[in-house]
Amino acid sequence: MCVYRTFDIINPGSSGSGGGGGGDSSLIEVRQTRRQFRLQKRVFSDAGGLRLVSCLQDVTTGQRLVAKRSNRTDPKSNSFQALLADIECQLTARKFAADYVKALSSAGEARRNFDFLPPGIVDFGGVMYATEPFLVAANDFTKYTNNESFVAGSSGSGGGGGAIDPVLTAFSHWTYAQSEGKLLVCDVQVQS
């Protein structure tokens, strides 16, 4: 048995944060349960160079999760506090997405729903993993931007194939504007 914590934002579509989220811990809701998981020891991805990614399965429900750990060996990199900082980033992106969809709708734009995967943390007696739902067709996604200069469909430095998605590209710019230049949501991937 291990401790499983899931995190979400309270009222993700509310517009009361002014800056579009970012650091307001009062928006974070934590649920903690004790569940039994089976962790595949085989790492199925070390892409990106920062994390080792494995599959985690809930023994009772059969639900599969992606389990991520830093590939660094120092204790701080995989501490609860380090994972919580990553989760705060994911929740901030989720809040921005909800606010952006609401802003598009209010402006009369065609409604386009998108969201970020809900994060969690599994604690195997002090060995912690960040989690998110396992996408059934994990290879069936389109990368629109990354953390550097890649933008799908652009011809500039780092651009890639595929079509530019104006809604997602505008979303990244919108997050920067809403946060008054303090935050930018990037590394956007969409399941096809």
Secondary structure, DSSP 8 states (H G I E B T S, - for coil): -EEEEEEEESSTT--TTSSSSSS-GGGEEEEEEEE-EEE-SS--B-TTSSEEEEEEEETTT--EEEEEEES--SGGGGSHHHHHHHHHHHHHHHHHHHHHHHHHHHTT-----------EEEEETTEEEEEEE--TTTT-EEE-B-SSS-BBT--STT-BSS---HHHHHHHHHHHHHTTTS------EEE-
